[in-house]
Amino acid sequence: MDALRLGPLVVSAPRLHAGLALAVLVGTAELVAWRRGRRRGGVGDGAEASALPEGGAGAGWAWNAAFATLVGARVAFVIENGGYFAGRPLEALQFWQGGFSAWWGVVVGAGAAAVSLGRARRTGVADAFTAAVLPTVAALGVWLLVPALLNPAQQGPMSLPAVALESLAGGVIELLPGRPLVVNEWATWCVPCRRELPQLARAAAENPGVRFLFVNQAEGRATVASFLTAYPDVSLGDVLLDHAGTLAAELRGIGLPTTYFFSATGTLLGTHVGEISGAALERWVHRLQDD
């Protein structure tokens, strides 16, 4: 399962799992701090009780760890893709497009937590590290186990469906293997779709060995043509019209935008749900060319 639908929103499953894990980390740390604070508050009266550190170790370490995890994961991704971001430094700030190195984020977050907990211990909170055990285990459990529970059995590899779609330029195009293929499902009303189209158009122009198909979902020819006319600087090449959502059904897509990456033999190598960053797209294109 690459994504989950929450009402009208479609959320990338890896991002949802990571966000849920960080929420569990902070929420459990706050609960532990509150429970310890209640117990400690009843030990004595007056000055004796007020002298105790509020909530034992407190939950500040968890907030610091969560923030450091996010920043560390993004910075590591930017460093790993330094060649791409060197020519487009402002895109490094476009974190909403995705692009995080999860394990590096965990390392940075763990370091931030250790620093915060060590500082708390030096100021007299003897149980600082003990208080962090349950939140840490709970967060890691959510991050590692939830994906396995939602995907109990791995499905076999998917292949490029034998679907024929109407071309905006006229005629019908059949999806056939033969060379690496990127299929982007989009719609004119989809804001993330509109934001990522220039990235995809640029990648298509720079990589003629990879075919890009832009499959519009359930909109009329006039609507799509009018939209593209308003963006003369974005040349999409092969634009297909999937009026009935046939391709999305075959590929079990659940939202827009979604980008599929097929090898030259027609095997689906990966799926990206949501707006894709230029760096992530470049990685996939290189993988397709090297496959």
N, C-alpha and C positions, 0 to 999 in steps of 0.2 A: 504494500500500500504506500504509494508515493505522496499522498495528500489526504486530508480529511476535509469534508464539507461541514461547516458550522453555519447553518442558515444560509444567507446569501454569500458568505465568505468561504474561500477555499484557502486552506493553510497547508504549506509544505510540511509533510510529516516529520522530517528530521528537525525542522525549526520548532515545530510544536513540541516534540519530545524534549528538546533542549530547554525550551522555555518552561515547560512543565517541571523539569528537574530543578531549574533555578528557583522556581516558585516554591517547590517543596523544600529546598534547602533553606530559603529565607523564612518560610512559614513555620517549619519545624523548629528552627533556631529561635524564633520569637516565642513559640509555645514552650520550649525547654526553659528559656530565660524567665518566662512568666511563672512557670511552676516552681522553679528554684527560688524566684523572688518571693513567692507566697510562703514557701517553707522557711526561708531565712527570716522573713518578716515576723514570724511567730516565735523565734528563738528567744528574744528578749524584748524589753520595753525601752522606750525613750532613746537615749544616746546609744545604747548597745545595739539596738535594732537598726537605727539610722546609719551606724558606722559600717554596716555590711554593704559590700558592693551590690548595687541594685541588679537583681536578676542573675546573680552569679557572674558568669562570663559575659552576659549580655548577648545581643544578637547583631551588634555592629560588625563583627567579623564576617558574618554571613552576607550582609549587604556589600561589604568591601569585596568579598570573594566573588559574588555574582557580577558586580560591575567589572572587576578585573578579568573575569572569564570572558565576558563579551568583548571587551577592548582587546584583550590578548589574542582571542581567536581571530578578530578582524585584522589586527596588525600582522599576525603571522601569515594570514592569507595574502595580504598585500606584499609582504616580503617574499613569499613563495612565488608570487607572480610579478616580481619586480620589473621584469622586462616589459610587461604590458603597461604597468602603472607609471613607468618612467616617462613614457610619452603622453600619458593622460593622468597627471597627478590628482586632479580634482575628482576623478572617478573613485579614488580611494575613499572619499567621504560618502559615497552613495551606498551606504550599508544596507539600505532597504532593498537593494537588488539581490541581497544575499552575498555569500562569499565569506565563510568562516572556517578556520582550521580547528575543529572541535578539540582534539587532544592537546594541542598547544594551549588552547583556552583553559582547559582543565589544569594544565601545569601552572600557568600564570595565576589562575584563581586559587590553587592550592598554596602557592607561594604567598599571595596576599593574605589568605586566611592564617597561615603560620605566623606571619609578621604581626597581625592583629592579636592573635591569641597569645603570642609571646609577650607582647606589650602588656596585655591584661594580666598575665601571670606575674610579670615583674612589679605590677602595681598592687599585688596582694590577692589576686583571684587564683587560688590554688587549683581550682577545678576547671580552669579555662579550657584545656584540651579535652578533658572528659566530657564537657558539655557539648563539644563539637562532634562527638562520635555519631550520635543518633541522626542529626541532620545530614551529615555527610553520607552515611550509609543509605539513608532514605533517598537522597537525591541521586546517588549513583545507581541505586536499585531501579528508580523510575526511568532513568536515562537508558540503562542497559536492558531492562526486562520488558518495559512497555512495548518497544518495537517487536520483540519476539512474541509477545502475547497477541499483538494485533496482526502478526504475520506468522501464524503457527506452522505453516507449510509453504515452502518456496515453490512457486509455480515454474513450469518449464519455460524455456526461452521463447519469447514471442517473435513472430516474423512479420514482415511487412504485409499488410492485408492486400489482397487482390481487389482493389477498389478503383473504379473509374469515376473521375469527378470533372465537372464542367470547368473549363478555363475561362478566366475573365477576358483573355485575349481572343476567345472563340474556340470552339471545338471541345473535345474531351481528352483528358490526360489520364492514363492508367498508371497507377503506382507500381513500378517494377524495379527489382534489384538490378545491379549492374555497376553502380558506383556509390560511394558513401553518400548518405542522404540525411538532411535535417528537415524535419517536418514541424512547422510552427502553426498551432491552432490559435486563432485570434478572432476578434470582432471589433468593429469600429467604436462600439460603446464602452469597451473595456479600457480603462485608463492605464493599467500596467502594460496592456498590449501595445498601446500607442507609444508608451515611453520606451519600450524595448525594440520597436521596429527599426529605428536607425542603427542600433547595434547589430541586428541581424542582417540588415541590408549591407552594412559595411563588411561584415564577415563574408557574405556571399560574394561581394565584389573582389575581396582580397584572396578568396580561395576558390578559383574556378574548377578545381578538381572535385569539389564537394557540391552536390546539388541541394538547393534550398527550395522548399515548397511552402508557400504561405497559404494555409487553408482557412478561409473565412467560414465562420460557423453561423449558419441559419439566417443569413442576410441576403437581400436582393442584389442583383447585379448593379442597379442604379445607385444604391446606397454605397456599395463598395467603391465603385468608380468615382463617385462624387467625393468620397473621403480621400482617395489617393490623389485626386486632382488638386486638393488643397495642400498636399505635401509634395511639391515637385522635386524637392531635393532628396527624397527617399525613393529610390528605385528598387522595387521588390522583385522584379523578374517574374517568376511563375506564381501567379495568384490563382488559387482554385476556389470554387464555390461549393461548399458542402451544405446544401440547403436542408437536408434531413438529418444532419449530424451522424452520417453513416460511419465516417472514419473514427470519430470520437467513440462511437459505440463499439467498434471493432477493437480499439485500443484501450477500452475501459477507462477513458478519460472522465474526469469529474468536474473540471473547471477550466477557466481561462486566466491567463495564457498558459499553454502547455507546449513544451518543445520535446520532440522525440529524435533520438539519434540512432540511425540504422547503419550497419556495416554494408559493404558492397555486396555481400551475399544476402542482404535483407533481414539480418538478425537485429533485433532491438537491443542495443547496448546500454541505453540509459534513457531516463525521462527526467525532465526538469519542470516542476510545477511552479507557476508564479513567474514574476519578472526575473529574467536572467541577466546577470552582469556580463560586461564585455570580457572580463578575465575568465569567468567560468565558461563562456561560449568559446573562447579561444582554446581553452584546454580541451574541450570536447572535439573541436574541429581537428586539432592536432592528433588526438587519439584516433579519430576516424581515418585520418590520412595514414597513420602508422599501423592500423589494424591489418 
